[in-house]
Amino acid sequence: MGRLDGKVAIITGGTSGIGLETVKVFVEEGAKVMFCGRGQQVGEQIAESLGANCAFTMCDVNDEQQIKHVIDTTVDKWGQLDILFNNAGGMLGPFTVDQIKKEHLDSNFSLNFNSMVLATKHALPHLTKQPTSSIINNSSIAAKKAGFGAPLYSACKGAMDAFSRVAAMQLAPKGVRVNCVSPGATATPIFWSGSPGSARGATLTAVENAKKQKKVEANIVNNCTPLRVGRAGTGVDIARAVCFLASDESVWITGQDWTIDGGMTIFDAPNKGWMATQSQLIQFP
Ligand SMILES: NC(=O)c1ccc[n+]([C@@H]2O[C@H](COP(=O)([O-])OP(=O)(O)OC[C@H]3O[C@@H](n4cnc5c(N)ncnc54)[C@H](OP(=O)(O)O)[C@@H]3O)[C@@H](O)[C@H]2O)c1
């Protein structure tokens, strides 16, 4: 028996990284899963490889109508909606405060915050039909501490945290739970802007992606895993937690934000100096 038997789920950004691993875990656990992304060819291949309980709809989450189309298509196909994982997102930059322009505010919030709010809004009429349903938003440790992400990316994730708490309070009486997961550095194509639908991702071969993946994993193991667990966190580590929050096993949990980072943020260790460039390091006399 699967932990998500009888459930229908939508995962935004399921063509790569954390989203892709969550698609696989959800299907394994018995859910019917609709996932979206901009990378059509990759998305269709993934859906085909995972069988009849998995389907892909192309969607750019910057477009409200496309988000709504994913939700409508899911409910037309499977008749209900129990789980929404707002996962699509990415670090668009710029990486320093002084370089920010108005258009950067728009693009960052559109991808990392507005998309989550709009997917939630359009999913709600279906989610509230179930006795219990679950929304999980993919936040970040970058929302909690400086040093883990670009300024606007961190701000969008912080806004996501605040929105999720209020949504959890307002939707509890309707049986809809709302929680966040906050991954630490997790080895995915986010580190080289390589997701299939991105301009860069479309040009990379599988071999090039595999090389980059290895390099990022080594960097995480060597530089930012203070507990020295001997491996980097990967998408599946986040996917398992998301599966728990999606399932009825967590029915008494709402309004929470779950950090999943291999212990990265539990203490301030000297080896975190890797996060500053030489010129940023404070020189004490
Ligand atoms: N990896 C980490 O260290 C880390 C840490 C904290 C939080 N997170 C969060 O985890 C989530 C997933 O990131 P990841 O690490 O798995 O990155 P990833 O491998 O780059 O995957 C990003 C996913 O989002 C989709 N996506 C991006 N822009 C989209 C758009 N405009 N419309 C639709 N889909 C879009 C991509 O699909 P297409 O390319 O096909 O469009 C892809 O499936 C993000 O919200 C990220 O902020 C990641």
The ligand as a Tripos MOL2 file, in Angstrom:
@<TRIPOS>MOLECULE
LIG
   48    52     1     0     0
SMALL
NO_CHARGES

@<TRIPOS>ATOM
      1 N1         18.7530   23.1670   -5.0500 N.am      1 LIG1
      2 C1         18.8290   23.8970   -3.9490 C.2       1 LIG1
      3 O1         19.8930   24.0060   -3.3250 O.2       1 LIG1
      4 C2         17.6030   24.6020   -3.4220 C.ar      1 LIG1
      5 C3         17.6700   25.1430   -2.1290 C.ar      1 LIG1
      6 C4         16.5450   25.7980   -1.6260 C.ar      1 LIG1
      7 C5         15.3980   25.9010   -2.3840 C.ar      1 LIG1
      8 N2         15.3560   25.3600   -3.6480 N.ar      1 LIG1
      9 C6         14.1190   25.5190   -4.4030 C.3       1 LIG1
     10 O2         13.7280   24.2840   -4.9490 O.3       1 LIG1
     11 C7         12.9290   24.5060   -6.1180 C.3       1 LIG1
     12 C8         13.4160   23.5670   -7.2200 C.3       1 LIG1
     13 O3         14.7560   23.8730   -7.5130 O.3       1 LIG1
     14 P1         15.8130   22.7890   -7.9960 P.3       1 LIG1
     15 O4         17.0040   22.9360   -7.1530 O.co2     1 LIG1
     16 O5         15.1950   21.4710   -8.1600 O.co2     1 LIG1
     17 O6         16.2130   23.4550   -9.4080 O.3       1 LIG1
     18 P2         16.2030   22.9270  -10.9080 P.3       1 LIG1
     19 O7         16.8240   21.5910  -11.0050 O.co2     1 LIG1
     20 O8         16.7850   24.0530  -11.6870 O.co2     1 LIG1
     21 O9         14.6460   22.7680  -11.2420 O.3       1 LIG1
     22 C9         13.8090   23.8680  -11.3570 C.3       1 LIG1
     23 C10        12.4640   23.3720  -11.8680 C.3       1 LIG1
     24 O10        11.6010   24.5090  -11.9770 O.3       1 LIG1
     25 C11        11.1050   24.5690  -13.3040 C.3       1 LIG1
     26 N3         10.9300   25.9500  -13.7260 N.ar      1 LIG1
     27 C12        11.8300   26.9580  -13.6790 C.ar      1 LIG1
     28 N4         11.2980   28.0670  -14.2220 N.ar      1 LIG1
     29 C13        10.0410   27.7380  -14.6130 C.ar      1 LIG1
     30 C14         8.9970   28.4440  -15.2380 C.ar      1 LIG1
     31 N5          9.1160   29.7300  -15.5810 N.pl3     1 LIG1
     32 N6          7.8370   27.8070  -15.5000 N.ar      1 LIG1
     33 C15         7.6960   26.4900  -15.1670 C.ar      1 LIG1
     34 N7          8.6420   25.7730  -14.5670 N.ar      1 LIG1
     35 C16         9.8080   26.3920  -14.2950 C.ar      1 LIG1
     36 C17        12.1400   23.8630  -14.1670 C.3       1 LIG1
     37 O11        11.5090   23.3110  -15.3220 O.3       1 LIG1
     38 P3         11.7900   23.8000  -16.8400 P.3       1 LIG1
     39 O12        13.2300   24.1410  -16.9610 O.co2     1 LIG1
     40 O13        11.3570   22.6320  -17.6620 O.co2     1 LIG1
     41 O14        10.8890   24.9760  -17.0240 O.co2     1 LIG1
     42 C18        12.5840   22.7440  -13.2320 C.3       1 LIG1
     43 O15        11.7250   21.6340  -13.3410 O.3       1 LIG1
     44 C19        13.0740   25.9860   -6.4510 C.3       1 LIG1
     45 O16        11.9280   26.6800   -6.0310 O.3       1 LIG1
     46 C20        14.2660   26.4230   -5.6220 C.3       1 LIG1
     47 O17        14.2030   27.7830   -5.2680 O.3       1 LIG1
     48 C21        16.4320   24.7110   -4.1730 C.ar      1 LIG1
@<TRIPOS>BOND
     1     1     2 1
     2     2     3 2
     3     2     4 1
     4     4     5 ar
     5     4    48 ar
     6     5     6 ar
     7     6     7 ar
     8     7     8 ar
     9     8     9 1
    10     8    48 ar
    11     9    10 1
    12     9    46 1
    13    10    11 1
    14    11    12 1
    15    11    44 1
    16    12    13 1
    17    13    14 1
    18    14    15 2
    19    14    16 1
    20    14    17 1
    21    17    18 1
    22    18    19 2
    23    18    20 1
    24    18    21 1
    25    21    22 1
    26    22    23 1
    27    23    24 1
    28    23    42 1
    29    24    25 1
    30    25    26 1
    31    25    36 1
    32    26    27 ar
    33    26    35 ar
    34    27    28 ar
    35    28    29 ar
    36    29    30 ar
    37    29    35 ar
    38    30    31 1
    39    30    32 ar
    40    32    33 ar
    41    33    34 ar
    42    34    35 ar
    43    36    37 1
    44    36    42 1
    45    37    38 1
    46    38    39 2
    47    38    40 1
    48    38    41 1
    49    42    43 1
    50    44    45 1
    51    44    46 1
    52    46    47 1
@<TRIPOS>SUBSTRUCTURE
     1 LIG1         1 GROUP 0 **** ****
